[in-house]
Amino acid sequence: MARFWLVLALTAVGFPQSRPAVTPEITTSSLPANLPVERIGANDLLSVAVYDAPEFSRTLRVDPDGAIRLPMLRQRIRAGGLFPAELESSIAQALQNEGLIVDPVVTVTIIEYHSRPISVAGAVRRPVTFQAAGPVTLLEAIARAEGLSADAGSEILVTRPAAPDSTGQTRPPLVQRIPVKGLIDAADPELNLRLAGGEEIRVPEVGRVFVVGNVRKPGAYRLHDETETSVLKVLALSEGLAPFAGKQAYIYRREGGAGSKHEIPIELRRILERKAPDVPLQANDILYVPDNTNRRVALHALERMVLFGSTAGATALIFR
């Protein structure tokens, strides 16, 4: 028994028990930044590291005017519009000019972008605003909004931020109209714009034409192709005319100021008989098909006469 315990003790000494390795704690600051290098803008979050000078190394956010401030530096340093390497040179020069460090080695890393918002709104499945960390295409921005909704129109409006020209004057924002068919159906690469941040993407809803009056199915109908929308096409969507529809119809169209509408009479019966050309319609037009009152009254009188004749005949038979 003593020999057993001796062997067990020698085994423990010769083969020490293995312990799990201690994993060092990983913090957010220790992770390398994988963001693409872009120009620094207002509200971006930066990491400034000065070699062998921890009093200058810190995480800071760019001020709204595009400047940053480091401790013990009398002047603020301009960061907006610079690349990280250019800001490194500016910080090193400032530390050297004020006699704080003889030959500073500075590293600047962008942790978060907050100066490149791209907003996607309108007829999309999920309106969204995100930061453009690197080049983004128009299709990628729409994909972030989960695509176009069923109410999307035929155009996409892309508004780029105003930028100063060569004389220093600020130009008005540039608005580009991108056709949906060319971008998505035809996959035209020239229409897939490259976005750098600051753009606003708006997808207007599709236009509608309203049909009221003596049609079988009154309502509002979408204009997916405004260039091909006409009276005959809208009548087909509304399942045709109802009984007692008049020979003439009217189009109410908004003209200029809010609330003012222009009445356009059309010869509906002649259009249906192909004796007059079809009339194109625009978004928000109201097609009104009135009632043929004279025809309705005449038919109602005829029905009363027939009913009266049938009743008189039945009465005569009874009295016989």
Secondary structure, 3 states (H helix, E strand, C coil): CHHHHHHHHHHHHHCCCCCCCCCCCCCHHHCCCCCCCCCCCCCCEEEEEECCCCCCCEEEECCCCCEECCCCCCCCEECCCCCHHHHHHHHHHHHHHCCCCCCCCEEEEEEECCCCEEEEEECECCCEEEECCCCEEHHHHHHHCCCECCCECCEEEEEECCCECCCCCECCCEEEEEEHHHHHHCCCHHHCCEECCCCEEEECECEEEEEEECECCCEEEEECCHHHCEHHHHHHHCCCECCCECCEEEEEEECCCCCCEEEEEEEHHHHHCCCCCCCECCCCCEEEECECHHHHHHHHHHHHHHHHHHHHHHHHHHHC
